[in-house]
Amino acid sequence: MTFRILTPEETESLPDAFYADVDKLGLGERYSPEMSGYLIGACDGDELVGVQGAVLAIHCGPLWVRSDRRGRSSALRAGLWDKVKDVIRSMGGSYAYMFAREDAPQVQHIINRLPHRKVGTAYLMEI
């Protein structure tokens, strides 16, 4: 039995049985090599018999803007977000998780203006 990081080609051609089982978890997304992580494979000879992911999960937040700047702070928020993306990219990341409560419409508004997809109770932000 050998254990190793799967190549991008192997990651893109995982067996249907892998997704049939993983999809039962209700994650709603397929693993993508762009998600800043690795898939570790267990191989019995040339046969893949097990997989486990190791994903670099970066969380962005909280966002704070001084009260007298709220409502007219789009340049400030954009500047913060641009710098956050620079930091994440410098760490090798291409996605970040962000959480927003339903009762925080100002944060929901920001998230909805950026490339993202909902994953459970979090938002996976594209960097």
N, C-alpha and C positions, 0 to 999 in steps of 0.2 A: 504494500500500500504506500503510495506517495501522496504528498500534500504540497500544493503549490498555488501561486497566483495564476488565475486564468488569464489568457491573452484576450485582447478586445475581440478578436474573431471568435474565440470560444464563448465569450460572454454574449455575443450577438446570436449565437446558435445553440443556446441551451436547449436541452430536450423538452418536449411538450410536457412530459411528466413533472418536470421541475415547476413549470408555471401552473399546471393543474393543481398541485399541492399548495404552492405559495399563494395563488389567487384566492384560496379558501380563507386566507388571513384578512381579506378585505382591504388591502392596502391601496387598491385602485390604480396602481402604476406598475409598469414593468421596469425592471432594473435597467439602467442605462449607464454605459461607461463614463458618460459625462458627469455623473453624480458624485464626483470627487471621492472615489473609493475603489475598493477591490472586491472581487469575488475569489474566494479561496476554494479550490477544488480538491476533493479526495478522489484519487484515481487508483483503480485496481487494474494494473497493466495499462491498456489504452482506454479502458472504460471509466467514464465519470460516474461515481457512485454517491457523491455527496457534495454539497455546496453550502458555504456560509459567507455572508457578506460582511465586509468591514468598511463602513462608509464614514467618511469624515463629515460629521454633522455640525454645522456652524449655525449658531442661533444669533439673530440680530435683534437687539432691543435692550432696554426700552428706549423709545424716542421721547425726548423732552424738548419743548420750546418754551422759553420764558413767556409768561402770560401776556405781557404787553406786546409780544411779537406774533402771537397766534392769530390766525385768520388772514395774515398777509405775509406768511413766512415761506412761500413756495421756493424761493431762491435759497433760503437757509436750509430747508429740508432737502432740496436737490443737492446742495453742496455736501451736506452730511452723508447722504446716500452714495454719492460719487466716491467719497473718501472711504466709506465702508466697503464698497465694491473693490477699490484698490487694495485694501488690506486683505480681503478674502482671496482675491486673485494672487496676492503675494504668498499666501499660504497654500496655493494650489487648488483652491476651491472654485467651483463654478455655480454652486447653489448655496442658499442659506435658508434656515427656517425662521419664520416670524410668527408670533402668536398675537392675536387681537381678540379681545372680548367683544361679544355682541353689543355691549353697552358702551363701546368706544368708537362712535361713528367717525371721528376724525382720523383714527388709525385705519379703519376699514376703507375710508376714502383714499388714503395714501396707498394702501396695498392694491386697491382696485386700479390705480393708475400705473402700476408697474407690472412687468411680465411675471406671472405666478401661476401656480395651480394649487388647489386645496388638497391637503393630505390629512385626513382625519380632522383634528381640531386645529391644525397648523396650516400655514401657507408656505409652500416651497417657492422661494423667490429666485428667479433666474438672475444670475450675476453677469 
